[in-house]
């Protein structure tokens, strides 16, 4: 049965940088978390499986177009579940997730292959939404209101 300790050992063996923070029980995936626009990328090991989630900050002005594009994104990335999370006081987030069934058993090679494929698909999705202009980026110029006269 997969445990968080085994998952961290396998991640280390597969040269996937990770760490555990003191605020959650998730295993943070450093490679994804270091990308522009990514707020958090974590692996949660649960009783019957494991979930890889990545939260991406979305530009509020691109939210409607992104919502219209969700079906296409979910079809283009069939191993990922892509959806939008909107919380009152925060910017909207695109949640990218993959679920690993581990109840019937999983070995190190299977685990690493699935995690690596999930990370690559997430990176490609991030690149696509960046090119489409949906990603909230820190280096965007602040637009000053201009006078109408």
Contact map, one row per residue, 1 for C-alpha under 8 A:
11100000000000000000000000000000000000000000000000000000000000000000000000000000000000000000000000000110110000000000000000000000000000000000000000000
11110110000000000000000000000000000000000000100010000000000000000000000000000000000000000000000000000110110000000000000000000000000000000000000000000
11111110000000000000000000000000000000000000110000000000000000000000000000000000000000000000000000000000000000000000000000000000000000000000000000000
01111111000000000000000000100000000000000001100000000000000000000000000000000000000000000000000000000000000000000000000000000000000000000000000000000
00111111100000000000000000000000000000000000000000000000000000000000000000000000000000000000000000000000000000000000000000000000000000000000000000000
01111111110000000000000000000000000000000000000000000000000000000000000000000000000000000000000000000000000000000000000000000000000000000000000000000
01111111111000000000000000000000000000000000100000000000000000000000000000000000000000000000000000000000000000000000000000000000000000000000000000000
00011111111100000100000000100000000000000000000000000000000000000000000000000000000000000000000000000000000000000000000000000000000000000000000000000
00001111111110000000000000000000000000000000000000000000000000000000000000000000000000000000000000000000000000000000000000000000000000000000000000000
00000111111111000000000000000000000000000000000000000000000000000000000000000000000000000000000000000000000100110000000000000000000000000000000000000
00000011111111111100000000000000000000000000000000000000000000000000000000000000000000000000000000000000000000010000000000000000000000000000000000000
00000001111111111100000000000000000000000000000000000000000000000000000000000000000000000000000000000000000000000000000000000000000000000000000000000
00000000111111110000000000000000000000000000000000000000000000000000000000000000000000000000000000000000000000000000000000000000000000000000000000000
00000000011111110000000000000000000000000000000000000000000000000000000000000000000000000000000000000000000000010000000000000000000000000000000000000
00000000001111111000000000000000000000000000000000000000000000000000000000000000000000000000000000000000000000000000000000000000000000000000000000000
00000000001111111100000000001110000000000000000000000000000000000000000000000000000000000000000000000000000000000000000000000000000000000000000000000
00000000001100111110000000001110000000000000000000000000000000000000000000000000000000000000000000000000000000000000000000000000000000000000000000000
00000001001100011111000000111110000000000000000000000000000000000000000000000000000000000000000000000000000000000000000000000000000000000000000000000
00000000000000001111100000111100000000000000000000000000000000000000000000000000000000000000000000000000000000000000000000000000000000000000000000000
00000000000000000111110111110000000000000000000000000000000000000000000000000000000000000000000000000000000000000000000000000000000000000000000000000
00000000000000000011111111110000000000000000000000000000000000000000000000000000000000000000000000000000000000000000000000000000000000000000000000000
00000000000000000001111110000000000000000000000000000000000000000000000000000000000000000000000000000000000000000000000000000000000000000000000000000
00000000000000000000111110000000000000000000000000000000000000000000000000000000000000000000000000000000000000000000000000000000000000000000000000000
00000000000000000001111111000000000000000000000000000000000000000000000000000000000000000000000000000000000000000000000000000000000000000000000000000
00000000000000000001111111100000000000000001000000000000000000000000000000000000000000000000000000000000000000000000000000000000000000000000000000000
00000000000000000001100111110000000000000111100000000000000000000000000000000000000000000000000000000000000000000000000000000000000000000000000000000
00010001000000000111100011111000000000000111000000000000000000000000000000000000000000000000000000000000000000000000000000000000000000000000000000000
00000000000000000111100001111100100000011110000000000000000000000000000000000000000000000000000000000000000000000000000000000000000000000000000000000
00000000000000011110000000111111100000001110000000000000000000000000000000000000000000000000000000000000000000000000000000000000000000000000000000000
00000000000000011110000000011111110000001000000000000000000000000000000000000000000000000000000000000000000000000000000000000000000000000000000000000
00000000000000011100000000001111111000000000000000000000000000000000000000000000000000000000000000000000000000000000000000000000000000000000000000000
00000000000000000000000000001111111001011000000000000100000000000000000000000000000000000000000000000000000000000000001000100000000000000000000000000
00000000000000000000000000011111111001111000000000000100000000000000000000000000000000000000000000000000000000000000000000000000000000000000000000000
00000000000000000000000000000111111101000000000000000000000000000000000000000000000000000000000000000000000000000000000000000000000000000000000000000
00000000000000000000000000000011111111000000000000000000000000000000000000000000000000000000000000000000000000000000000000000000000000000000000000000
00000000000000000000000000000000011111000000000000000000000000000000000000000000000000000000000000000000000000000000000000000000000000001000000000000
00000000000000000000000000000000001111100000000000000001110000000000000000000000000000000000000000000000000000000000000000000000000000111000000000000
00000000000000000000000000000001111111111000000000000111100000000000000000000000000000000000000000000000000000000000000000000000000000000000000000000
00000000000000000000000000000000100011111000000000000111100000000000000000000000000000000000000000000000000000000000000000000000000000000000000000000
00000000000000000000000000010001100001111100000000001111000000000000000000000000000000000000000000000000000000000000000000000000000000000000000000000
00000000000000000000000000011101100001111110000000011110000000000000000000000000000000000000000000000000000000000000000000000000000000000000000000000
00000000000000000000000001111000000000011111000000011100000000000000000000000000000000000000000000000000000000000000000000000000000000000000000000000
00000000000000000000000001111000000000001111100001111000000000000000000000000000000000000000000000000000000000000000000000000000000000000000000000000
00010000000000000000000011100000000000000111110001110000000000000000000000000000000000000000000000000000000000000000000000000000000000000000000000000
01110010000000000000000001000000000000000011111011100000000000000000000000000000000000000000000000000000000000000000000000000000000000000000000000000
00100000000000000000000000000000000000000001111111100000000000000000000000000000000000000000000000000000000000000000000000000000000000000000000000000
00000000000000000000000000000000000000000000111110000000000000000000000000000000000000000000000000000010000000000000000000000000000000000000000000000
00000000000000000000000000000000000000000000011111000000000000000000000000000000000000000000000000001110000000000000000000000000000000000000000000000
01000000000000000000000000000000000000000000111111100000000000000000000000000000000000000000000000111110000000000000000000000000000000000000000000000
00000000000000000000000000000000000000000011110111110000000000000000000000000000000000000000000000111100000000000000000000000000000000000000000000000
00000000000000000000000000000000000000000011110011111000000000000000000000000000000000000000000011110000000000000000000000000000000000000000000000000
00000000000000000000000000000000000000001111000001111100000000000000000000000000000000000000000011100000000000000010010000000000000000000000000000000
00000000000000000000000000000000000000011110000000111110000000000000000000000000000000000000001111000000000000000000000000000000000000000000000000000
00000000000000000000000000000001100001111100000000011111000000000000000000000000000000000000001110000000000000000000000001000000000000000000000000000
00000000000000000000000000000000000001111000000000001111100000000000000000000000000000000000111100000000000000000000000000000000000000000000000000000
00000000000000000000000000000000000011110000000000000111110000000000000000000000000000000000111100000000000000000000000000000000000000100000000000000
00000000000000000000000000000000000011100000000000000011111000000000000000000000000000000011110000000000000000000000000000000000000000110000000000000
00000000000000000000000000000000000010000000000000000001111101100000000000000000000000000011110000000000000000000000000000000000000001110000000000000
00000000000000000000000000000000000000000000000000000000111111100000000000000000000000000011000000000000000000000000000000000000000011111000000000000
00000000000000000000000000000000000000000000000000000000011111100000000000000000000000000011000000000000000000000000000000000000000000000000000000000
00000000000000000000000000000000000000000000000000000000001111110000000000000000000000000000000000000000000000000000000000000000000000000000000000000
00000000000000000000000000000000000000000000000000000000011111111100000000000000000000000000000000000000000000000000000000000000000011000000000000000
00000000000000000000000000000000000000000000000000000000011111111110000000000000000000000001000000000000000000000000000000000000000001000000000000000
00000000000000000000000000000000000000000000000000000000000011111111000000000000000000000000000000000000000000000000000000000000000000000000000000000
00000000000000000000000000000000000000000000000000000000000001111111100000000000000000000000000000000000000000000000000000000000000000000000000000000
00000000000000000000000000000000000000000000000000000000000001111111110000000000000000000000000000000000000000000000000000000000000001000000000000000
00000000000000000000000000000000000000000000000000000000000000111111110000000000000100000000000000000000000000000000000000000000000000000000000000000
00000000000000000000000000000000000000000000000000000000000000011111111000000000000000000000000000000000000000000000000000000000000000000000000000000
00000000000000000000000000000000000000000000000000000000000000001111111110000000000000000000000000000000000000000000000000000000000000000000000000000
00000000000000000000000000000000000000000000000000000000000000000111111111000000011000000000000000000000000000000000000000000000000000000000000000000
00000000000000000000000000000000000000000000000000000000000000000001111111100000000000000000000000000000000000000000000000000000000000000000000000000
00000000000000000000000000000000000000000000000000000000000000000000111111110000000000000000000000000000000000000000000000000000000000000000000000000
00000000000000000000000000000000000000000000000000000000000000000000111111111000010000000000000000000000000000000000000000001000000000000000000000000
00000000000000000000000000000000000000000000000000000000000000000000011111111101110000000000000000000000000000000000000000000000000000000000000000000
00000000000000000000000000000000000000000000000000000000000000000000001111111100000000000000000000000000000000000000000000000000000000000000000000000
00000000000000000000000000000000000000000000000000000000000000000000000111111100000000000000000000000000000000000000000000000000000000000000000000000
00000000000000000000000000000000000000000000000000000000000000000000000011111111100000000000000000000000000000000000000010001000000000000000000000000
00000000000000000000000000000000000000000000000000000000000000000000000001111111100000000000000000000000000000000000000000000000000000000000000000000
00000000000000000000000000000000000000000000000000000000000000000000000000001111100000000000000001000000000000000000010000000000000000000000000000000
00000000000000000000000000000000000000000000000000000000000000000000000001001111110000000000000111000000000000000000010011000000000000000000000000000
00000000000000000000000000000000000000000000000000000000000000000000000001001111111000000000001111000000000000000000000000000000000000000000000000000
00000000000000000000000000000000000000000000000000000000000000000000010011000001111100000000011110000000000000000000000000000000000000000000000000000
00000000000000000000000000000000000000000000000000000000000000000000010000000000111110000000011100000000000000000000000000000000000000000000000000000
00000000000000000000000000000000000000000000000000000000000000000010000000000000011111000001111000000000000000000000000000000000000000000000000000000
00000000000000000000000000000000000000000000000000000000000000000000000000000000001111100001111000000000000000000000000000000000000000000000000000000
00000000000000000000000000000000000000000000000000000000000000000000000000000000000111110111100000000000000000000000000000000000000000000000000000000
00000000000000000000000000000000000000000000000000000000000000000000000000000000000011111111000000000000000000000000000000000000000000000000000000000
00000000000000000000000000000000000000000000000000000000000000000000000000000000000001111100000000000000000000000000000000000000000000000000000000000
00000000000000000000000000000000000000000000000000000000000000000000000000000000000000111110000000000000000000000000000000000000000000000000000000000
00000000000000000000000000000000000000000000000000000000000000000000000000000000000001111111000000000000000000000000000000000000000000000000000000000
00000000000000000000000000000000000000000000000000000000111100000000000000000000000001101111100000000000000000000000000000000000000000000000000000000
00000000000000000000000000000000000000000000000000000000111100100000000000000000000111100111110000000000000000000000000000000000000000000000000000000
00000000000000000000000000000000000000000000000000000011110000000000000000000000000111000011111000000000000000000000000000000000000000000000000000000
00000000000000000000000000000000000000000000000000000011110000000000000000000000011110000001111100000000000000000000000000000000000000000000000000000
00000000000000000000000000000000000000000000000000001111000000000000000000000000111110000000111110000000000000000000000000000000000000000000000000000
00000000000000000000000000000000000000000000000000001111000000000000000000000001111000000000011111000000000000000000000001000000000000000000000000000
00000000000000000000000000000000000000000000000000111100000000000000000000000001110000000000001111100000000000000000000000000000000000000000000000000
00000000000000000000000000000000000000000000000000111000000000000000000000000011100000000000000111110000000000000000010000000000000000000000000000000
00000000000000000000000000000000000000000000000011110000000000000000000000000000000000000000000011111000000000000000000000000000000000000000000000000
00000000000000000000000000000000000000000000000011100000000000000000000000000000000000000000000001111100000000000100000000000000000000000000000000000
00000000000000000000000000000000000000000000000111000000000000000000000000000000000000000000000000111111000000000000000000000000000000000000000000000
11000000000000000000000000000000000000000000000111000000000000000000000000000000000000000000000000011111110000000000000000000000000000000000000000000
11000000000000000000000000000000000000000000001110000000000000000000000000000000000000000000000000001111110000000000000000000000000000000000000000000
00000000000000000000000000000000000000000000000000000000000000000000000000000000000000000000000000001111110000000000000000000000000000000000000000000
11000000000000000000000000000000000000000000000000000000000000000000000000000000000000000000000000000111111000000000000000000000000000000000000000000
11000000000000000000000000000000000000000000000000000000000000000000000000000000000000000000000000000111111101100000000000000000000000000000000000000
00000000000000000000000000000000000000000000000000000000000000000000000000000000000000000000000000000000111111100000000000000000000000000000000000000
00000000010000000000000000000000000000000000000000000000000000000000000000000000000000000000000000000000011111110000000000000000000000000000000000000
00000000000000000000000000000000000000000000000000000000000000000000000000000000000000000000000000000000001111111000000000000000000000000000000000000
00000000000000000000000000000000000000000000000000000000000000000000000000000000000000000000000000000000011111111100000000000000000000000000000000000
00000000010000000000000000000000000000000000000000000000000000000000000000000000000000000000000000000000011111111110000000000000000000000000000000000
00000000011001000000000000000000000000000000000000000000000000000000000000000000000000000000000000000000000111111111000000000000000000000000000000000
00000000000000000000000000000000000000000000000000000000000000000000000000000000000000000000000000000000000011111111100000000000000000000000000000000
00000000000000000000000000000000000000000000000000000000000000000000000000000000000000000000000000010000000001111111110000000000000000000000000000000
00000000000000000000000000000000000000000000000000010000000000000000000000000000000000000000000000000000000000111111111000000000000000000000000000000
00000000000000000000000000000000000000000000000000000000000000000000000000000000000000000000000000000000000000011111111100000000000000000000000000000
00000000000000000000000000000000000000000000000000000000000000000000000000000000000000000000000000000000000000001111111110000000000000000000000000000
00000000000000000000000000000000000000000000000000010000000000000000000000000011000000000000000001000000000000000111111111000000000000000000000000000
00000000000000000000000000000001000000000000000000000000000000000000000000000000000000000000000000000000000000000011111111100000000000000000000000000
00000000000000000000000000000000000000000000000000000000000000000000000000000000000000000000000000000000000000000001111111110000000000000000000000000
00000000000000000000000000000000000000000000000000000000000000000000000000001001000000000000000000000000000000000000111111111000000000000000000000000
00000000000000000000000000000000000000000000000000000100000000000000000000000001000000000000000100000000000000000000011111111100000000000000000000000
00000000000000000000000000000001000000000000000000000000000000000000000000000000000000000000000000000000000000000000001111111110000000000000000000000
00000000000000000000000000000000000000000000000000000000000000000000000000000000000000000000000000000000000000000000000111111111000000000000000000000
00000000000000000000000000000000000000000000000000000000000000000000000010001000000000000000000000000000000000000000000011111111100000000000000000000
00000000000000000000000000000000000000000000000000000000000000000000000000000000000000000000000000000000000000000000000001111111110000000000000000000
00000000000000000000000000000000000000000000000000000000000000000000000000000000000000000000000000000000000000000000000000111111111000000000000000000
00000000000000000000000000000000000000000000000000000000000000000000000000000000000000000000000000000000000000000000000000011111111100000000000000000
00000000000000000000000000000000000000000000000000000000000000000000000000000000000000000000000000000000000000000000000000001111111111100000000000000
00000000000000000000000000000000000000000000000000000000000000000000000000000000000000000000000000000000000000000000000000000111111111100000000000000
00000000000000000000000000000000000000000000000000000000000000000000000000000000000000000000000000000000000000000000000000000011111111000000000000000
00000000000000000000000000000000000000000000000000000000000000000000000000000000000000000000000000000000000000000000000000000001111111000000000000000
00000000000000000000000000000000000000000000000000000000001001000000000000000000000000000000000000000000000000000000000000000000111111100000000000000
00000000000000000000000000000000000000000000000000000000011001100100000000000000000000000000000000000000000000000000000000000000111111110000000000000
00000000000000000000000000000000000010000000000000000001111000000000000000000000000000000000000000000000000000000000000000000000110011111000000000000
00000000000000000000000000000000000010000000000000000000111000000000000000000000000000000000000000000000000000000000000000000000000001111100000000000
00000000000000000000000000000000000110000000000000000000001000000000000000000000000000000000000000000000000000000000000000000000000000111111000000000
00000000000000000000000000000000000000000000000000000000000000000000000000000000000000000000000000000000000000000000000000000000000000011111000000000
00000000000000000000000000000000000000000000000000000000000000000000000000000000000000000000000000000000000000000000000000000000000000001111100000000
00000000000000000000000000000000000000000000000000000000000000000000000000000000000000000000000000000000000000000000000000000000000000001111110000000
00000000000000000000000000000000000000000000000000000000000000000000000000000000000000000000000000000000000000000000000000000000000000000011111000000
00000000000000000000000000000000000000000000000000000000000000000000000000000000000000000000000000000000000000000000000000000000000000000001111100000
00000000000000000000000000000000000000000000000000000000000000000000000000000000000000000000000000000000000000000000000000000000000000000000111110000
00000000000000000000000000000000000000000000000000000000000000000000000000000000000000000000000000000000000000000000000000000000000000000000011111000
00000000000000000000000000000000000000000000000000000000000000000000000000000000000000000000000000000000000000000000000000000000000000000000001111100
00000000000000000000000000000000000000000000000000000000000000000000000000000000000000000000000000000000000000000000000000000000000000000000000111110
00000000000000000000000000000000000000000000000000000000000000000000000000000000000000000000000000000000000000000000000000000000000000000000000011111
00000000000000000000000000000000000000000000000000000000000000000000000000000000000000000000000000000000000000000000000000000000000000000000000001111
00000000000000000000000000000000000000000000000000000000000000000000000000000000000000000000000000000000000000000000000000000000000000000000000000111
